[in-house]
Amino acid sequence: MRKIIIALSIVFCSVNLSAQEIALPQYVSHMADNPFLISPTYAGIGSGLQIRLNGVSQWIGVKGAPDTQSLTVEARLADRFGGGITLFNDKNGFTTQKGAKLSFASHLTLSDFHDSFLSFALSYSFVQFGIDTSENNTSQTLPNRAINNSNFDVGLLYRYERFSFSANINNILNKKVDNFSLTEPDILRRYTMFTSYVFARVSRGVEIEPSMLVEYYEADKRSRTDMNVKVRKGINDGYLWAGLSYTFLNDQFFQPNAIAPLVGLKKNGLYLSYGFSVNMNKTQDFNYGSHMITLGFDYDRRPSLARCTQKMMIF
């Protein structure tokens, strides 16, 4: 068993190194009514202030498995602008990632008649990436390694009535690489596309939202797709929702990598959701899946005078 854990730790450090650098693991956190995690262009769309505290523990039962906590706060600024901040802490084996991201979004109305809108966003991120060398399996005492990095993201969001499509480029700048490892990546760019459509009033107080997320890493050509569906049901002063996320690697088309059912509740501005992911590959033999818990609070302000920052959904 010890050999298996060591092998998995090596896989974590080698395979996920480029993903860890200035990239908050998204898992299915955006399903918790938090698309701001995917694209900063969603900042300011809605009636006020949104706070989400999210915790994800992956591969339960495996020592050193990824564990992530994040706090997002986003709000409308004036009638046509939005802003937000993301704070996160991620631990993966002997590596850690701590950082913050500041985002600003601008929203435009293309057509009032068809509720057509266009949004642009810019984010600045600061991340400290560290490696704990205290257990290096040698007789040498090595200093812990820590690297600070800054970078920028840009995003575009188009909305037409209840349809939305966003495209984002994360980590635009290349990283300055020290001569630490031959495999240390300098290209960190990650491309994401997210699209969704809301079928409103399917029945009384019910809406259905299918969505899809595609993610591509330029450095090693990795890519994956999440196909999701959510159903919301209105209750007094809030709503209940349930969803399902289906993930596959794009070089293994429609061979499931993970399946995650999720449930949530919003009541009087308070928000709670839980998700459980089951790995469908061989790693499932060594773990008990991944768990996600989200706590949140929504504060409603006066509705915006601009249609471009009004939410085009029942809930």
C-alpha positions as CSV (number, residue, x, y, z in Angstrom):
1,M,0.0,0.0,0.0
2,R,2.9,2.4,0.8
3,K,4.3,1.9,-2.7
4,I,0.9,2.7,-4.2
5,I,0.7,5.9,-2.2
6,I,4.2,7.0,-3.2
7,A,3.4,6.2,-6.8
8,L,0.2,8.3,-6.7
9,S,2.1,11.1,-5.0
10,I,4.6,11.1,-7.9
11,V,1.7,11.2,-10.4
12,F,0.2,14.2,-8.5
13,C,3.4,16.1,-8.6
14,S,4.3,15.4,-12.2
15,V,1.0,15.4,-14.0
16,N,-0.7,18.3,-12.1
17,L,2.3,20.6,-11.8
18,S,1.3,22.7,-14.8
19,A,-2.4,22.7,-13.7
20,Q,-1.4,23.9,-10.2
21,E,0.5,26.9,-11.4
22,I,-1.9,29.9,-11.2
23,A,-5.0,27.7,-11.8
24,L,-7.7,27.1,-9.2
25,P,-9.0,23.6,-9.6
26,Q,-12.5,24.0,-10.8
27,Y,-13.9,20.6,-10.2
28,V,-17.7,21.2,-10.5
29,S,-17.7,24.3,-8.2
30,H,-19.3,26.4,-10.9
31,M,-22.4,24.2,-10.5
32,A,-23.0,25.7,-7.1
33,D,-24.6,28.8,-8.8
34,N,-21.1,30.3,-9.1
35,P,-20.2,30.7,-12.8
36,F,-17.8,33.5,-11.7
37,L,-15.3,30.8,-10.9
38,I,-15.2,29.9,-14.6
39,S,-15.3,33.4,-16.0
40,P,-14.9,36.9,-14.5
41,T,-17.3,38.1,-17.0
42,Y,-20.2,37.0,-14.8
43,A,-19.2,39.5,-12.1
44,G,-22.0,42.0,-11.5
45,I,-24.8,40.1,-13.3
46,G,-27.6,39.8,-10.8
47,S,-29.3,41.9,-8.2
48,G,-26.5,42.5,-5.7
49,L,-23.7,40.8,-3.8
50,Q,-22.8,37.1,-3.9
51,I,-20.5,35.2,-1.5
52,R,-19.5,31.6,-1.9
53,L,-17.2,29.6,0.4
54,N,-16.3,26.3,-1.2
55,G,-14.4,23.2,0.0
56,V,-13.3,20.3,-2.3
57,S,-11.6,17.2,-1.0
58,Q,-10.6,14.9,-3.9
59,W,-9.7,11.2,-3.8
60,I,-10.8,10.6,-0.2
61,G,-8.8,7.8,1.3
62,V,-5.5,8.6,-0.5
63,K,-2.8,10.3,1.5
64,G,-1.8,13.6,0.0
65,A,-4.8,13.9,-2.3
66,P,-5.8,17.3,-3.6
67,D,-7.7,19.5,-1.0
68,T,-8.9,23.0,-2.0
69,Q,-10.7,25.8,-0.3
70,S,-11.9,29.0,-2.0
71,L,-13.8,32.1,-1.2
72,T,-15.4,34.2,-3.9
73,V,-17.1,37.5,-3.6
74,E,-18.6,39.3,-6.6
75,A,-20.9,42.2,-6.9
76,R,-22.4,44.8,-9.2
77,L,-20.5,48.1,-9.4
78,A,-22.8,50.9,-10.6
79,D,-25.2,49.8,-13.3
80,R,-23.0,48.4,-16.0
81,F,-19.9,47.1,-14.2
82,G,-19.0,44.3,-11.9
83,G,-16.1,43.3,-9.8
84,G,-15.0,40.3,-7.7
85,I,-12.2,38.7,-5.7
86,T,-11.2,35.0,-5.3
87,L,-9.1,33.8,-2.5
88,F,-7.9,30.2,-2.6
89,N,-5.7,27.6,-0.9
90,D,-4.9,24.3,-2.6
91,K,-2.8,21.4,-1.2
92,N,-1.8,18.5,-3.5
93,G,0.7,16.1,-2.0
94,F,3.8,18.0,-1.1
95,T,2.8,21.0,-3.2
96,T,0.7,24.0,-2.1
97,Q,-0.8,26.9,-4.0
98,K,-2.2,30.0,-2.3
99,G,-3.3,33.1,-4.0
100,A,-5.8,35.8,-4.9
101,K,-7.5,37.0,-8.0
102,L,-9.0,40.4,-8.7
103,S,-11.6,40.8,-11.5
104,F,-13.3,43.6,-13.2
105,A,-16.1,43.2,-15.8
106,S,-17.9,45.6,-18.1
107,H,-21.4,44.8,-19.6
108,L,-23.0,46.2,-22.7
109,T,-26.6,46.0,-24.1
110,L,-26.7,45.0,-27.8
111,S,-30.5,44.7,-28.1
112,D,-33.2,45.5,-25.5
113,F,-35.8,43.9,-27.8
114,H,-34.0,40.5,-27.8
115,D,-32.2,40.8,-24.5
116,S,-28.8,40.5,-26.2
117,F,-25.7,41.4,-24.1
118,L,-21.9,41.4,-24.4
119,S,-19.5,41.4,-21.5
120,F,-15.7,41.8,-21.2
121,A,-13.5,41.1,-18.2
122,L,-9.9,41.3,-17.0
123,S,-8.4,39.6,-14.0
124,Y,-5.1,39.9,-12.2
125,S,-3.9,36.9,-10.1
126,F,-1.1,36.5,-7.6
127,V,-0.1,33.0,-6.5
128,Q,2.5,31.5,-4.3
129,F,3.5,28.0,-5.3
130,G,5.4,25.9,-2.8
131,I,7.0,22.5,-2.3
132,D,7.5,20.9,1.1
133,T,10.9,19.1,1.0
134,S,10.8,17.8,4.6
135,E,10.1,14.3,3.5
136,N,12.4,13.9,0.5
137,N,13.4,10.3,1.1
138,T,17.1,11.2,1.2
139,S,19.6,11.9,4.0
140,Q,19.9,15.5,2.8
141,T,18.1,18.5,4.3
142,L,16.7,20.5,1.5
143,P,15.1,24.0,1.8
144,N,11.5,24.3,1.0
145,R,10.8,25.8,-2.4
146,A,8.4,28.8,-2.9
147,I,7.8,30.8,-6.0
148,N,5.6,33.9,-6.5
149,N,3.8,34.5,-9.8
150,S,1.5,37.1,-11.2
151,N,-0.6,36.8,-14.3
152,F,-3.7,38.0,-16.2
153,D,-6.9,36.5,-17.5
154,V,-9.3,37.9,-20.1
155,G,-12.8,36.8,-20.8
156,L,-15.8,37.4,-23.1
157,L,-19.4,36.6,-22.5
158,Y,-22.3,36.7,-24.9
159,R,-25.9,36.3,-23.7
160,Y,-29.0,36.1,-25.9
161,E,-32.1,35.8,-23.8
162,R,-31.6,32.6,-21.8
163,F,-28.6,31.4,-23.8
164,S,-25.0,32.2,-22.8
165,F,-21.5,31.5,-24.1
166,S,-18.2,32.6,-22.6
167,A,-14.6,32.2,-23.8
168,N,-11.7,32.8,-21.6
169,I,-7.9,32.8,-21.7
170,N,-6.2,32.2,-18.4
171,N,-2.6,32.9,-17.5
172,I,-1.8,35.0,-20.6
173,L,1.9,35.6,-19.7
174,N,4.6,32.9,-19.8
175,K,6.3,32.2,-16.5
176,K,9.9,32.9,-15.7
177,V,11.4,29.4,-15.0
178,D,14.3,28.8,-12.7
179,N,16.6,25.8,-13.4
180,F,14.8,23.6,-10.9
181,S,13.3,20.9,-13.0
182,L,13.4,20.1,-16.7
183,T,9.7,19.5,-16.6
184,E,8.8,22.7,-15.0
185,P,6.3,24.4,-17.4
186,D,6.7,28.0,-18.6
187,I,3.6,28.1,-20.7
188,L,0.6,28.3,-18.4
189,R,-2.1,29.4,-20.8
190,R,-5.4,27.6,-20.3
191,Y,-8.5,28.1,-22.5
192,T,-12.0,27.6,-21.4
193,M,-15.4,27.7,-23.1
194,F,-18.6,27.6,-21.1
195,T,-22.1,27.5,-22.6
196,S,-25.6,27.1,-21.1
197,Y,-29.3,27.5,-21.8
198,V,-32.1,27.9,-19.3
199,F,-35.4,26.2,-20.1
200,A,-37.7,28.4,-18.0
201,R,-41.2,27.5,-16.8
202,V,-41.0,23.9,-17.9
203,S,-43.7,23.4,-15.3
204,R,-44.8,25.8,-12.5
205,G,-41.8,27.2,-10.7
206,V,-39.3,24.8,-12.5
207,E,-36.4,25.6,-14.8
208,I,-33.8,23.3,-16.4
209,E,-30.3,24.4,-17.3
210,P,-28.0,22.2,-19.4
211,S,-24.5,23.4,-19.7
212,M,-21.1,22.4,-21.0
213,L,-17.5,23.3,-20.0
214,V,-14.5,22.7,-22.2
215,E,-11.0,23.2,-20.9
216,Y,-7.7,23.1,-22.8
217,Y,-4.1,23.5,-21.6
218,E,-1.7,24.8,-24.2
219,A,1.5,23.4,-22.6
220,D,0.8,19.7,-22.8
221,K,-2.4,19.8,-25.0
222,R,-4.6,18.3,-22.3
223,S,-8.3,18.9,-22.5
224,R,-11.5,17.8,-20.9
225,T,-15.2,18.4,-21.2
226,D,-17.9,18.6,-18.5
227,M,-21.5,18.1,-19.5
228,N,-23.9,19.2,-16.9
229,V,-27.6,19.6,-16.2
230,K,-29.4,21.3,-13.3
231,V,-33.1,21.4,-12.3
232,R,-34.3,24.2,-10.0
233,K,-37.7,24.2,-8.2
234,G,-39.0,27.3,-6.5
235,I,-40.0,27.3,-2.9
236,N,-41.0,30.1,-0.5
237,D,-38.2,32.7,-0.5
238,G,-35.8,30.5,-2.5
239,Y,-35.4,27.3,-4.4
240,L,-34.2,23.7,-4.4
241,W,-31.9,22.3,-7.1
242,A,-30.4,19.0,-8.2
243,G,-27.8,18.4,-10.8
244,L,-25.5,15.9,-12.5
245,S,-22.0,16.5,-14.0
246,Y,-20.4,14.1,-16.5
247,T,-16.7,14.5,-17.2
248,F,-14.6,12.9,-19.9
249,L,-11.1,13.6,-21.4
250,N,-11.3,14.7,-25.0
251,D,-8.8,12.1,-26.2
252,Q,-11.1,9.5,-24.7
253,F,-14.3,10.8,-26.2
254,F,-17.4,9.9,-24.1
255,Q,-15.5,7.5,-21.9
256,P,-16.5,8.8,-18.5
257,N,-13.7,10.0,-16.3
258,A,-16.0,11.1,-13.4
259,I,-19.7,11.4,-12.6
260,A,-20.9,13.8,-9.9
261,P,-24.5,14.2,-8.6
262,L,-25.1,17.5,-6.7
263,V,-28.0,19.0,-4.6
264,G,-28.5,22.5,-3.2
265,L,-30.8,24.8,-1.4
266,K,-31.2,28.6,-1.3
267,K,-33.5,30.1,1.4
268,N,-33.8,33.8,2.4
269,G,-30.4,34.6,0.8
270,L,-28.6,31.7,2.5
271,Y,-27.1,29.0,0.2
272,L,-25.9,25.4,0.8
273,S,-24.9,22.7,-1.7
274,Y,-23.2,19.3,-1.6
275,G,-21.7,17.3,-4.4
276,F,-20.1,13.8,-4.7
277,S,-17.9,12.7,-7.5
278,V,-17.1,9.1,-8.4
279,N,-14.0,8.4,-10.5
280,M,-14.7,6.0,-13.3
281,N,-11.1,5.1,-14.0
282,K,-8.7,2.8,-12.3
283,T,-7.9,5.3,-9.5
284,Q,-11.3,4.4,-8.1
285,D,-9.8,1.3,-6.6
286,F,-7.7,3.5,-4.3
287,N,-10.1,6.1,-3.1
288,Y,-13.7,6.9,-2.1
289,G,-14.5,9.7,-4.5
290,S,-14.4,13.5,-4.1
291,H,-16.7,15.7,-2.0
292,M,-17.6,19.3,-2.4
293,I,-19.5,21.5,0.0
294,T,-20.5,25.1,-0.7
295,L,-21.9,27.7,1.7
296,G,-23.0,31.1,0.5
297,F,-24.9,34.3,1.0
298,D,-26.7,36.5,-1.6
299,Y,-27.6,40.1,-0.7
300,D,-30.2,41.7,-3.0
301,R,-29.8,45.4,-3.8
302,R,-32.0,47.6,-5.9
303,P,-32.3,46.2,-9.5
304,S,-29.9,47.7,-12.0
305,L,-31.3,50.3,-14.4
306,A,-29.3,48.6,-17.2
307,R,-30.7,45.4,-18.7
308,C,-27.2,44.1,-19.3
309,T,-26.7,43.4,-15.5
310,Q,-30.1,41.9,-14.9
311,K,-30.4,38.2,-14.4
312,M,-32.4,36.5,-17.2
313,M,-33.6,33.6,-15.1
314,I,-36.4,32.9,-12.6
315,F,-34.1,32.3,-9.7
